[in-house]
Amino acid sequence: MIKLYKTIQNQLHYWEIWQVDEKTAIVYWGIVGKLGQYKEIKSGIFINLPRTLKNRINAKRKEGYTELDEKQFLYLEIAYKNQTFEKENDLEKRYNLEERISHILELRSLGHCNSIATKCDSLEIGCIVTDYNLAKKVIDEELKNIEFGDFTIIYKHSCKSNLTKMLLRTQQN
């Protein structure tokens, strides 16, 4: 997967390629914070998938799209009271929450969840995001009317060393 970004008329645009398997890839593009458009590319008689993807990536780079520098990412946390996840069988609920938030963020190229931590009085979901304000707004809107809408706070975490470790861990996966 590769994610490229470019600011156009004061809005951050994204362009991504996700390789599904050796014969299929998805190109996904739009404005950060909004659902984008996508196109499936399949290998075939006239389409060499690796060469096609390389050519498309090079074309986007020529248009000025680049990867974001690690310093441009922010760390957002969503805190829940532990009572929300008290039961032993709530481990699945925690994973569902993390998956749901990642899905919300990834579909808008806002970032992804990277950690889930249980503290003495709270459960915290850590996310690496491209735009804190947009991510906070989208998460708030998407979660408010579902079972995960009872979070206590969404806040910006300032610990850069944790962010660097998480980015490195994400790149290794």
MINULUM-486700 format. One record per residue (C-alpha): y, z, x; residue in one letter. Coordinates in Angstrom, 3 decimals, always signed. Each point is the difference from the previous one (the first is absolute). Example, Ala and Ser with C-alpha at 12.3 -4.5 7.8 and 13.67 -1.06 7.14 Angstrom:
2
node north=-4.500&up=+7.800&east=+12.300&type=A $
node north=+3.440&up=-0.660&east=+1.370&type=S $
//
This chain:
173
node north=+0.000&up=+0.000&east=+0.000&type=M $
node north=+3.486&up=-0.764&east=+1.177&type=I $
node north=+3.264&up=+1.089&east=-1.628&type=K $
node north=+3.283&up=-1.666&east=+0.805&type=L $
node north=+3.451&up=+0.880&east=-1.314&type=Y $
node north=+3.429&up=-1.598&east=-0.165&type=K $
node north=+3.274&up=+1.121&east=-1.547&type=T $
node north=+1.423&up=-2.662&east=-2.309&type=I $
node north=+3.236&up=+0.670&east=-1.901&type=Q $
node north=-0.266&up=+3.752&east=+0.710&type=N $
node north=-3.556&up=+0.229&east=-1.356&type=Q $
node north=-3.070&up=+0.539&east=+2.140&type=L $
node north=-2.570&up=-2.721&east=-0.676&type=H $
node north=-3.658&up=+0.153&east=+1.007&type=Y $
node north=-2.617&up=-2.583&east=+0.804&type=W $
node north=-3.583&up=+1.097&east=+0.565&type=E $
node north=-3.394&up=-1.497&east=+0.666&type=I $
node north=-3.167&up=+1.886&east=-0.891&type=W $
node north=-3.244&up=-1.527&east=+1.189&type=Q $
node north=-2.594&up=+0.739&east=-2.686&type=V $
node north=-2.951&up=-1.455&east=+1.895&type=D $
node north=-0.643&up=-2.794&east=+2.531&type=E $
node north=+0.659&up=-2.666&east=-2.655&type=K $
node north=+2.779&up=+1.540&east=-2.107&type=T $
node north=+3.474&up=+1.425&east=+0.559&type=A $
node north=+2.815&up=+1.099&east=-2.301&type=I $
node north=+3.653&up=-0.738&east=+0.759&type=V $
node north=+2.257&up=+2.488&east=-1.765&type=Y $
node north=+3.820&up=-0.094&east=-0.048&type=W $
node north=+3.018&up=+1.407&east=-1.790&type=G $
node north=+2.781&up=+2.576&east=+0.183&type=I $
node north=-0.908&up=+3.474&east=+1.252&type=V $
node north=-0.292&up=+2.356&east=-2.956&type=G $
node north=-0.969&up=-2.693&east=-2.499&type=K $
node north=-3.298&up=-1.590&east=-0.907&type=L $
node north=-0.316&up=-3.255&east=+1.878&type=G $
node north=-1.715&up=-3.312&east=-0.288&type=Q $
node north=-3.229&up=-1.001&east=+1.651&type=Y $
node north=-2.063&up=-3.024&east=+0.848&type=K $
node north=-3.625&up=-0.164&east=+1.020&type=E $
node north=-0.932&up=-2.223&east=+2.937&type=I $
node north=-3.615&up=-1.083&east=+0.333&type=K $
node north=-1.686&up=-1.631&east=+2.939&type=S $
node north=-1.350&up=-3.439&east=-0.803&type=G $
node north=-0.666&up=-3.491&east=+1.261&type=I $
node north=+3.692&up=-0.659&east=+0.652&type=F $
node north=+1.109&up=+3.596&east=+0.610&type=I $
node north=-0.811&up=+1.893&east=+3.176&type=N $
node north=+0.900&up=+3.540&east=-1.106&type=L $
node north=+0.818&up=+1.554&east=+3.417&type=P $
node north=+2.205&up=-2.960&east=+0.971&type=R $
node north=+1.682&up=-0.070&east=-3.432&type=T $
node north=+0.791&up=+3.721&east=+0.170&type=L $
node north=+1.317&up=-0.282&east=+3.554&type=K $
node north=+2.248&up=-2.925&east=-1.014&type=N $
node north=+1.360&up=+1.891&east=-3.014&type=R $
node north=+0.693&up=+3.121&east=+2.074&type=I $
node north=+1.798&up=-2.079&east=+2.644&type=N $
node north=+2.063&up=-1.741&east=-2.695&type=A $
node north=+1.113&up=+3.349&east=-1.453&type=K $
node north=+0.905&up=+1.292&east=+3.453&type=R $
node north=+2.142&up=-3.111&east=+0.514&type=K $
node north=+1.749&up=+0.834&east=-3.291&type=E $
node north=+0.909&up=+3.396&east=+1.474&type=G $
node north=-2.740&up=+2.210&east=-1.444&type=Y $
node north=-1.161&up=+2.766&east=+2.372&type=T $
node north=-2.128&up=+3.121&east=+0.007&type=E $
node north=+1.906&up=+3.204&east=-0.611&type=L $
node north=+0.453&up=+2.259&east=+2.976&type=D $
node north=-1.689&up=+3.397&east=-0.356&type=E $
node north=+3.480&up=+1.616&east=+0.029&type=K $
node north=+0.793&up=-1.803&east=-3.250&type=Q $
node north=-2.768&up=+1.748&east=-1.954&type=F $
node north=+0.568&up=+3.304&east=-1.772&type=L $
node north=-2.385&up=+2.731&east=-1.035&type=Y $
node north=-0.044&up=+1.029&east=-3.651&type=L $
node north=-1.976&up=+2.918&east=-1.416&type=E $
node north=-0.978&up=+0.744&east=-3.567&type=I $
node north=-0.815&up=+3.637&east=-0.709&type=A $
node north=-2.164&up=+1.357&east=-2.803&type=Y $
node north=-0.727&up=+3.597&east=-0.909&type=K $
node north=-3.518&up=+0.907&east=+1.062&type=N $
node north=-0.839&up=+0.939&east=-3.599&type=Q $
node north=-0.060&up=-3.712&east=-0.804&type=T $
node north=-3.005&up=-0.376&east=+2.317&type=F $
node north=-1.698&up=+3.424&east=-0.270&type=E $
node north=-3.515&up=-0.947&east=-0.965&type=K $
node north=-2.689&up=-0.792&east=+2.519&type=E $
node north=-0.637&up=-3.394&east=-1.566&type=N $
node north=+3.675&up=-0.945&east=+0.334&type=D $
node north=-0.681&up=-1.667&east=+3.346&type=L $
node north=-0.527&up=-3.269&east=-1.883&type=E $
node north=+3.298&up=+0.573&east=-1.811&type=K $
node north=+1.734&up=+0.406&east=+3.385&type=R $
node north=-1.446&up=-3.270&east=+1.249&type=Y $
node north=+0.997&up=-1.733&east=-3.235&type=N $
node north=+3.541&up=+1.307&east=+0.411&type=L $
node north=+0.223&up=-1.221&east=+3.586&type=E $
node north=-1.421&up=-3.388&east=-1.000&type=E $
node north=+2.387&up=-0.306&east=-2.953&type=R $
node north=+3.077&up=+0.763&east=+2.105&type=I $
node north=-1.104&up=-2.392&east=+2.750&type=S $
node north=-0.538&up=-2.681&east=-2.620&type=H $
node north=+3.487&up=+0.576&east=-1.449&type=I $
node north=+1.598&up=-0.245&east=+3.449&type=L $
node north=-2.072&up=-2.854&east=+1.421&type=E $
node north=+0.565&up=-2.334&east=-2.962&type=L $
node north=+3.739&up=+0.224&east=+0.677&type=R $
node north=-0.283&up=-0.035&east=+3.810&type=S $
node north=+1.541&up=+3.462&east=+0.052&type=L $
node north=-2.713&up=+1.583&east=+2.158&type=G $
node north=-3.199&up=+1.948&east=-0.515&type=H $
node north=-1.479&up=+3.494&east=-0.158&type=C $
node north=-1.182&up=+1.294&east=+3.291&type=N $
node north=-0.929&up=+3.629&east=-0.477&type=S $
node north=-0.919&up=+2.640&east=-2.506&type=I $
node north=+0.369&up=+3.647&east=+0.926&type=A $
node north=-0.723&up=+3.215&east=-1.818&type=T $
node north=+2.380&up=+2.825&east=+0.805&type=K $
node north=-0.099&up=+3.565&east=-1.311&type=C $
node north=+1.998&up=-0.772&east=-3.133&type=D $
node north=+0.123&up=-3.802&east=-0.146&type=S $
node north=-1.754&up=-3.293&east=+0.486&type=L $
node north=+2.060&up=-2.582&east=+1.871&type=E $
node north=-0.467&up=-3.744&east=+0.130&type=I $
node north=+1.598&up=-1.595&east=+3.063&type=G $
node north=+1.210&up=-3.600&east=-0.118&type=C $
node north=+1.482&up=-2.342&east=+2.569&type=I $
node north=+2.718&up=-2.027&east=-1.739&type=V $
node north=+2.458&up=-2.775&east=+0.770&type=T $
node north=+2.699&up=+1.267&east=-2.369&type=D $
node north=+0.008&up=+3.663&east=-1.007&type=Y $
node north=+2.331&up=-0.314&east=-3.008&type=N $
node north=-1.841&up=-2.953&east=-1.503&type=L $
node north=-3.404&up=+1.591&east=+0.639&type=A $
node north=+1.100&up=+3.268&east=-1.604&type=K $
node north=+1.378&up=-1.825&east=-3.053&type=K $
node north=-3.101&up=-2.166&east=-0.465&type=V $
node north=-2.419&up=+2.923&east=+0.465&type=I $
node north=+1.967&up=+2.111&east=-2.472&type=D $
node north=+0.029&up=-2.789&east=-2.602&type=E $
node north=-3.666&up=-0.941&east=+0.452&type=E $
node north=-1.408&up=+3.542&east=-0.039&type=L $
node north=+2.101&up=+1.667&east=-2.695&type=K $
node north=-2.187&up=-0.915&east=-2.970&type=N $
node north=-3.449&up=+0.361&east=+1.539&type=I $
node north=-2.168&up=+2.917&east=+1.089&type=E $
node north=+1.724&up=+0.095&east=+3.412&type=F $
node north=+3.508&up=+0.359&east=-1.382&type=G $
node north=+0.146&up=+3.770&east=+0.526&type=D $
node north=+1.092&up=-0.077&east=+3.648&type=F $
node north=+2.522&up=+2.645&east=+0.966&type=T $
node north=+2.091&up=-2.009&east=+2.456&type=I $
node north=+0.241&up=-3.224&east=+1.977&type=I $
node north=+1.793&up=+0.477&east=+3.273&type=Y $
node north=+0.758&up=-1.677&east=+3.291&type=K $
node north=-1.917&up=+1.475&east=+2.890&type=H $
node north=+1.854&up=-0.157&east=+3.288&type=S $
node north=-2.839&up=+0.602&east=+2.441&type=C $
node north=+0.035&up=-3.136&east=+2.168&type=K $
node north=-2.920&up=+1.118&east=+2.178&type=S $
node north=-2.270&up=+0.188&east=-3.072&type=N $
node north=+1.246&up=-3.424&east=-1.093&type=L $
node north=-0.755&up=-1.514&east=+3.402&type=T $
node north=-3.513&up=+1.497&east=-0.023&type=K $
node north=-0.615&up=-1.340&east=-3.509&type=M $
node north=+1.243&up=-3.475&east=+0.868&type=L $
node north=-2.285&up=-0.084&east=+3.012&type=L $
node north=-2.948&up=+1.198&east=-2.096&type=R $
node north=+0.777&up=-2.639&east=-2.648&type=T $
node north=+0.150&up=-2.784&east=+2.600&type=Q $
node north=-3.386&up=+1.037&east=+1.402&type=Q $
node north=-1.685&up=-0.246&east=-3.439&type=N $
//
